[in-house]
Amino acid sequence: GQIELTSFPINPRVTPYSERKSSRGRKKEIPTEGYACPHPACDYYAITAEEVHALVGNGKRGRHGDIQHFRCQWCRRDFTCHRNTSLYYLRSDPNRVDMVLWFLAEGVDISVIVRYTGHADATVTRWLERMGRHSTGLHDLLFRNLSPALVQLDELHTRVRGVQGALWLWLAIDPVSKILPAMHLGRRRQNDAHSQLHDLKLRLLPDCVPAFTSDGYRPYFYSITAHFGSWFRPFRARTDHWRVSPRLLYGQLVKRRQKRKLTFTLTRMLSGSRNALNQVLAFHGYLPNIQTAFIERVNLTIRRGVAPLARKTWALAQSPDHLRLHLEWWRLYYHVVRVHESLRLPVPGLSRRYQSRTPAMAAGVTTQLWSVGMILKKPLYPALPA
């Protein structure tokens, strides 16, 4: 099946090819929805809408004759369906790649996969890096113009082979849809907090100001207030001043420990009123408490899904870039493939029957369950401004 994906028009003023071509000739038989001409000089470059672009099927080739080729009738160029996918110029069996990537997203160590499949360590690593880069592009394409009402923030401790000191994985979750719109791998410093909030801000609608909750880590306050506000010039002032958005709600859950044991907790509001935050929480069915339970639960999920993040493990990542690509693949798998039990919906009229949903479906980004094989075959095109 084809993956549904909103087409971001590269040239919205281009005339559909069906209006340019002659009405003579046989009708198109091969579906081309989701594919596009990959040549930038073509008028129909990166336009995936079948009713607009000029693609037709051009036979199947490959070792087993199963790789579909397309031809652009406007620029007269041929390309394979693997163009701009993770399978491009990859001679390995797609089913084997599918299985290996599924194992990697379910927390299986690369050394175990090597012993089970017989593939070399470098081969498995190359497949993972290809999919990690592809997942980064798909995440940027899918998760944009979001409007979450709630966001929880936290950071996760990890180590990488050959890197001095610990690295931290910064995460943000929407508790309602369970999506992870922003993620950053770095140190535990103020500039890393700014990088995390900057990534989150770019994925939101311009007027979206979610309610935030986090632990008591101080850099969160400076990063949140720096990204949700506006410049203004007071009366008779010579310079502009930064004013935090009056709609910003931010509460912290501060944990006090003694000898690694939690002694007591306290909550505090750093922006907005506690009553307003409680109203937002109650509207979405949550108790009126400042807490970080959802992001803490995701920390456990990601430690179980990415082998290098497991506690007391020997499966450390070889480099920060390798770990970052592994995380990007896991996040896409978590968003569009893995079913989330808390998001299922009861089927009307049928008792104890539920419709399974992924976080991407709950957020309205997709309308169906994806598979690893569908992601492997999904071409990625740039979404340039109109």
C-alpha positions in Angstrom: 0.0 0.0 0.0 0.9 3.6 -0.5 1.8 5.8 2.5 -0.5 8.8 2.7 1.4 12.1 3.0 0.3 15.6 2.5 1.9 16.9 -0.7 3.8 20.1 -0.1 3.7 21.8 -3.6 7.1 22.9 -4.9 5.6 25.0 -7.7 1.8 25.4 -7.0 1.4 27.5 -10.1 2.5 24.8 -12.5 -0.2 23.6 -14.9 -1.2 19.9 -14.3 0.4 17.7 -17.0 -3.0 16.3 -17.8 -3.9 19.7 -19.2 -0.7 20.0 -21.2 -0.5 16.6 -22.9 -2.6 15.3 -25.7 -5.8 13.3 -24.9 -4.6 10.6 -27.3 -2.9 7.4 -26.1 -3.7 4.8 -23.6 -4.6 5.6 -20.0 -2.0 5.3 -17.2 -2.1 2.0 -15.4 0.7 2.2 -12.9 -0.2 4.3 -9.8 2.4 7.1 -9.2 0.9 8.8 -6.1 3.6 9.6 -3.6 6.5 9.7 -6.2 7.9 12.7 -8.0 10.4 13.7 -10.6 13.8 14.0 -8.8 15.3 16.4 -11.3 15.3 20.1 -10.1 15.2 21.5 -13.6 11.9 19.9 -14.3 8.7 21.9 -13.9 7.2 19.0 -11.8 10.2 18.5 -9.5 9.2 17.1 -6.1 5.4 17.2 -6.8 4.0 14.0 -5.5 0.3 14.6 -6.4 -0.7 12.1 -9.1 -3.2 14.5 -10.7 -0.5 17.1 -11.2 2.8 15.5 -12.0 3.8 13.8 -15.3 4.9 10.4 -14.2 4.1 7.1 -15.8 5.4 3.5 -15.2 8.4 2.4 -17.2 8.7 -1.3 -16.4 10.2 -3.3 -13.7 13.9 -4.2 -13.4 16.4 -5.4 -10.9 17.8 -8.8 -10.0 14.4 -10.2 -9.4 12.4 -7.9 -11.7 10.6 -6.3 -8.8 11.9 -2.7 -8.8 9.4 -0.4 -10.5 10.8 2.4 -12.8 9.1 5.6 -13.6 9.5 8.1 -16.4 8.7 11.8 -16.3 6.9 12.7 -19.5 7.8 16.3 -19.3 11.6 16.1 -18.9 11.9 12.6 -20.5 14.0 11.2 -17.6 13.8 7.8 -16.0 14.3 6.9 -12.4 13.7 4.0 -10.0 11.1 3.8 -7.2 14.1 3.5 -4.8 15.3 7.0 -5.6 15.4 9.2 -2.5 14.7 6.2 -0.2 16.8 4.2 2.2 17.0 1.4 -0.4 18.7 3.5 -3.2 21.8 1.8 -4.5 21.4 -1.0 -1.9 21.6 -4.5 -3.3 20.6 -6.2 0.0 17.2 -8.0 0.3 14.7 -5.4 1.5 13.0 -8.0 3.7 16.3 -8.5 5.5 16.8 -4.8 6.0 13.2 -4.6 7.2 13.8 -7.3 9.8 17.2 -5.8 11.0 15.7 -2.3 11.4 12.7 -3.7 13.3 15.1 -5.5 15.8 17.1 -2.2 16.2 14.0 -0.3 17.1 12.9 -2.9 19.6 16.1 -2.7 21.7 18.2 -5.6 20.2 21.9 -5.1 20.3 23.8 -5.0 17.0 26.1 -7.8 18.2 23.0 -10.1 18.6 21.7 -9.2 15.2 25.2 -9.9 13.7 25.2 -13.4 15.3 21.6 -14.1 14.2 21.7 -12.8 10.6 25.3 -13.4 9.7 25.6 -9.9 8.3 28.8 -7.9 9.1 28.7 -5.3 11.8 29.5 -2.6 9.3 26.6 -3.7 7.1 24.1 -3.4 9.9 25.6 -0.1 10.9 25.3 1.2 7.4 21.6 0.2 7.2 20.9 2.0 10.5 22.7 5.2 9.4 20.8 5.2 6.1 17.5 4.9 7.9 18.5 7.4 10.6 19.1 10.1 8.0 15.9 9.2 6.2 14.0 9.3 9.5 15.3 12.8 10.2 14.0 14.1 6.9 10.6 12.4 7.4 10.2 13.7 10.9 10.9 17.3 9.7 8.4 16.8 6.9 5.6 15.3 9.0 5.9 17.1 12.4 5.4 20.7 11.6 2.7 23.3 12.5 1.9 21.5 15.7 -0.3 22.9 18.4 0.1 20.8 21.6 -1.7 22.1 24.7 0.7 20.5 27.1 4.4 19.7 26.9 6.6 17.9 29.5 10.4 18.2 29.4 13.2 16.1 30.8 16.7 14.9 30.0 18.2 11.4 30.0 21.7 10.4 31.0 23.9 8.2 28.7 27.4 7.5 27.7 29.1 7.0 24.4 32.3 5.0 23.7 35.3 7.2 23.4 33.6 10.4 24.6 34.8 11.9 27.9 32.0 12.6 30.3 28.3 11.9 30.0 25.9 12.9 27.3 22.3 13.9 27.9 19.3 13.2 25.7 16.8 16.1 25.9 13.2 15.1 25.3 9.9 16.8 25.0 6.5 15.0 24.9 2.9 16.0 24.3 1.1 14.0 27.0 -2.2 14.0 24.9 -0.9 12.5 21.7 2.3 11.0 23.1 4.4 12.4 20.3 8.1 13.5 20.8 8.3 16.6 18.6 11.8 17.7 19.8 14.9 15.8 20.7 18.5 16.9 21.3 21.7 15.0 22.2 24.4 17.0 23.9 25.7 18.1 27.3 23.7 19.3 30.2 24.2 23.0 29.8 22.2 26.2 29.1 23.0 26.2 25.4 21.7 22.6 25.1 18.4 23.7 26.7 18.2 26.5 24.2 18.8 24.1 21.3 16.0 21.8 22.6 13.5 24.6 23.0 14.5 26.2 19.7 13.8 22.9 17.9 10.4 22.6 19.6 9.5 26.2 18.8 10.2 25.7 15.1 7.7 22.8 14.9 4.8 24.7 16.5 2.3 27.1 15.0 3.4 30.7 15.3 0.7 31.5 17.9 0.9 28.3 19.9 2.0 28.7 23.5 1.7 25.3 25.3 1.7 24.8 29.0 5.0 23.4 30.2 6.0 21.2 33.1 9.5 20.0 34.0 11.8 19.1 36.8 13.6 21.8 38.8 16.5 22.2 36.4 17.1 25.9 36.2 18.1 26.3 32.5 14.6 25.2 31.4 13.1 28.5 32.8 15.5 30.7 30.8 15.0 28.7 27.6 11.2 28.6 27.7 10.9 32.3 28.5 13.4 33.2 25.8 11.4 31.4 23.1 7.8 32.3 24.1 7.5 36.1 24.1 8.0 39.1 22.0 10.0 42.3 21.8 8.4 45.6 22.6 9.5 49.2 23.3 8.2 50.8 26.5 7.0 54.4 26.4 9.9 56.8 26.1 12.4 54.0 26.1 15.3 53.9 23.6 15.7 50.2 23.3 13.4 47.2 22.9 12.7 44.9 25.9 11.8 41.2 25.9 8.4 40.4 27.3 7.3 36.9 28.2 4.0 35.8 26.7 1.2 36.4 29.2 -0.3 33.1 28.0 2.8 31.1 29.1 2.1 28.6 31.9 5.2 26.9 33.3 5.3 24.7 36.5 8.2 22.7 38.0 8.2 19.5 40.0 11.3 19.9 42.3 12.7 16.7 43.7 15.0 16.7 46.7 17.3 13.7 47.2 19.7 12.7 49.9 22.2 9.9 49.2 20.3 9.1 46.0 17.0 8.6 47.9 14.0 10.8 47.2 13.2 12.6 50.5 10.5 15.1 49.4 9.1 17.0 46.4 7.6 20.4 46.0 5.8 22.2 43.1 6.1 25.8 42.0 4.8 28.0 39.2 7.4 30.1 37.4 5.1 31.6 34.8 1.3 32.1 34.9 -1.1 31.0 37.6 -1.5 27.6 39.1 -5.3 27.8 38.6 -4.9 28.4 34.9 -2.6 25.4 34.6 -5.0 23.2 36.6 -7.8 24.2 34.2 -5.7 23.1 31.2 -4.9 19.8 32.9 -8.5 19.2 33.8 -9.7 20.0 30.3 -7.6 17.1 29.0 -8.6 14.7 31.7 -5.6 14.9 34.0 -5.4 15.5 37.7 -4.6 19.1 38.7 -1.1 18.3 39.7 2.3 19.5 38.4 4.0 16.3 37.4 6.4 14.8 34.8 5.0 11.2 34.8 4.6 11.0 31.0 8.1 12.0 30.1 9.5 9.8 32.8 7.5 6.8 31.3 9.0 7.7 27.9 12.4 7.6 29.4 11.9 3.9 30.3 10.4 3.2 26.8 13.4 4.7 25.0 15.9 2.9 27.2 14.2 -0.4 26.4 14.0 0.5 22.6 17.5 1.7 22.0 20.1 -0.7 23.2 22.9 1.8 23.8 20.7 3.7 26.3 20.0 0.6 28.5 21.4 0.9 32.0 24.6 -1.1 32.7 25.0 -2.2 29.1 28.1 -3.1 27.0 26.3 -2.0 23.9 27.5 1.6 23.9 27.3 3.6 20.8 30.5 4.1 18.8 30.0 7.8 18.3 27.5 10.6 19.1 26.5 10.7 15.4 25.8 7.0 15.4 23.7 7.3 18.6 21.8 10.3 17.2 20.9 8.4 14.0 19.8 5.4 16.0 17.5 7.7 18.1 16.1 9.3 15.0 15.1 5.9 13.6 13.6 4.8 16.9 11.6 8.0 17.2 10.0 7.5 13.7 9.3 3.9 14.5 7.7 4.9 17.8 5.6 7.6 16.0 4.2 5.8 13.0 4.7 2.0 13.5 4.5 1.1 17.2 0.9 1.0 18.5 0.4 2.9 21.8 -2.0 1.1 24.1 -3.2 4.2 25.9 -4.3 5.8 22.6 -6.6 3.0 21.4 -10.2 3.9 20.8 -13.3 1.8 21.5 -15.2 0.6 18.5 -18.8 1.7 18.6 -21.2 -1.2 19.0 -18.6 -3.8 19.7 -17.7 -4.5 23.3 -14.0 -5.0 24.2 -13.0 -4.1 20.6 -10.6 -1.3 20.0 -9.0 0.6 17.2 -5.2 0.7 17.5 -3.5 4.0 17.0 0.1 5.3 16.9 1.1 8.7 18.4 1.3 10.1 14.9 -2.4 9.1 14.3 -3.4 10.6 17.6 -1.7 13.9 16.6 -3.4 13.9 13.2 -0.2 13.6 11.3 -1.1 10.3 9.7 -4.4 8.3 9.3 -3.1 4.7 9.1 -0.6 2.4 10.7 2.7 2.3 8.9 5.2 -0.6 8.7 9.0 -0.7 8.5 8.7 -1.8 4.9 6.5 1.1 4.0 9.0 3.5 5.5 11.9 1.9 3.6 10.0 2.4 0.3 8.8 5.9 1.0 10.7 8.5 -1.1 11.6 11.8 0.6 11.4 15.0 -1.3 12.2 18.5 -0.2 9.3 20.7 0.9 10.4 24.1 -0.5 8.3 27.2 0.1 5.8 28.1 -2.6 
